[in-house]
Structures are given as structure tokens and as C-alpha cells.
């Protein structure tokens, strides 16, 4: 098996609205296709990947460093003993001459490349990725369905408590039973009204999570935390800066409310620091590392190993990003669930076209690979790339 060609492009992501920190106007991500010399049904097998959602494209990094290393490597060094493309070998070659630490956007570039490599590998074996992962890492045991929640509740400028309630009602009509809304861009009293409206529609506070996107200082995070503690919310996400582990630890000591973070930690080394120093509680807190933003599966597996060392279950992991790569990881590796973006961050938000949300859970397709082709709007763009 050989890599014949790699193409990368910027994909514009359309999403209305803002969170407490970021307005998504003009957002892009990198999309990548790796064409192999293996042929199935008269067509070459191609692996596709993208750099998750929320962090802009990384085309420069891919073109200048990671793709040239891969294409310059002797073909046999990219294969395993089965003679198939080995994503781990490719990862190490792509990362040659990179210093430890300073993860940043480099981790997104590797996440993009790694998704395409696993898509290619799973297609070469004729397996959906979730099944390949279950066979490699869980003695073949995969979860039949994955719990998902609708992440929305963005600030849209002209939004009202009523429009938020309508939005949540729309998610429930789609089959979701849990949702997440943004907080922190409005005064606390307004946000509390939003929270109460969302709880009203969902019918239960433990079906609602809230997300401050890292905006608060310690005093504000505590004030919000105390106000939110009157409800039994599902979780309180990224109250403060993602790297402020002391803030996180003080909140964990002060509040009984479950806390969630990790989507802006881009390496197993950062995840280890979080587990060591941020006072996170394995009995209730939620970890949201996103493999698409954090070096892909080779480093994600290291993070999952660290969880065991630190007394956590993989079920505490609910990856950020609402994409099919994480959905495959959730089913194949036994994670707790996955984020979902119905209607936002198109064409990437949401899963394969035929997949319905039923009682807050989704099943996975049986087609080989990650499944990006099964989302027609995304597939149109990917096909045009080649
Ligand atoms: Mg978040």
C-alpha cells in the first residue's frame, strides 16, 4: 500500500452566533484527502480528515512541515507488518524534528492528518473505524450507540429567552434529551433566566449543561458557580482559562456542581497536568479532549491511559467538537458520549445523513472508515477537492 497523493484545502464553516469569547464569523478548518494505490470497486481508496471545529485552518503548518515529511519518507516506513498504512508510523515521521511542548496549532495539524490516516486505514481493512478500534483496544466490544447532547444556545445578538426556548424545543423534536447553552456574554441575572428557560423546556436541570468558554476570572466563576448551584445541572463547562488549573481546583473545592473542561488542552502532557493539578473529581467531572485538535489518536490513547492511572473511567470523557471521528472513538473505545452540533458549524456539524437521534443516543454507520462521505453536504466539498 502506498500514498499516491495528498491534497489539503481550507473549508469555510458557517455558523451564526457567538459564545462568551468568540464570534465565529469567517471560521475555517483544514480538510485533507490522502489517496492510496489500493483500489476497491474500481476506485482508489481515499482517507479524509479535518481539523475539528473552532480553531481555524492549519494549511501552512501542513504544507510546510508535516506533509513534506510524510511524502519524503520511503513508502515502506509508513506501513505495518500487514503491509497497510500505519497511522502510528506516519505520526512519528510527520513529527520528526519537532520539540516537546508548545502544542498549539501544531496539534490541530496532526489531528487533521491523523483523522485522514485512520479513515484510510479503516477503509483498507474494510471496517468502520469504531469497529477497528474496538477490535484493537477493547477485545471487539463496541458500544451499539453513543449518548449525544445538542450543543447550542449561542448568543445571536437579537436572541431572547423565548428564542432560546424555541431552539431547545427544536433539539428535543430531533430526538435529543439533553442540551448545552452558552453563558457569560450576558449579565448573570440574564443568564440565569436563560438557564431557567432551558430547564423548563428540557423538563429537568440534569439535562442541561452550561459553557462559559473560559471567560471568567476566579471571582466571577465562583459567583456564577454559586448561582448555578441552586439547580442540579449536568455540568458547568470551562468557567475560567483552560490553563488556569488553580482556578479549576478552587471551584472543585468550593462547588459540588460537576465541572467540565479539556477541549482547549491539546496534548496528553497537558491532560496529565489537568489530572494532576486541577482538582478535577473522577466521581462527577467531565473531560472534553478533542482528538481532532490534539494530535489525533496516537496521543489520545496516551491520554486515555493516563485516566486509568489517575483513577478515572473513560466514561468521564465526552469529546468536544461534535464530529464523526470522536463519535467513532466514543463507540469503539467506550467513552461517555459525544458533543453534537445540530444545525451549526455546517457542513461539519452533525453526523451521517441517515443517522437519527433516538432518546438522546445515536447509532453508528457500518460503512468502512470514519464516515465523512455519509454526510452529503460535506461529501460534496470533499469530492470537489479531488
Ligand atoms: Mg465548550
Boltz pocket constraint, residues with backbone or C-beta under 6 A from the ligand:
constraints:
  - pocket:
      binder: B
      contacts: [[A, 211], [A, 213], [A, 237], [A, 238], [A, 263], [A, 320]]
      max_distance: 6.0
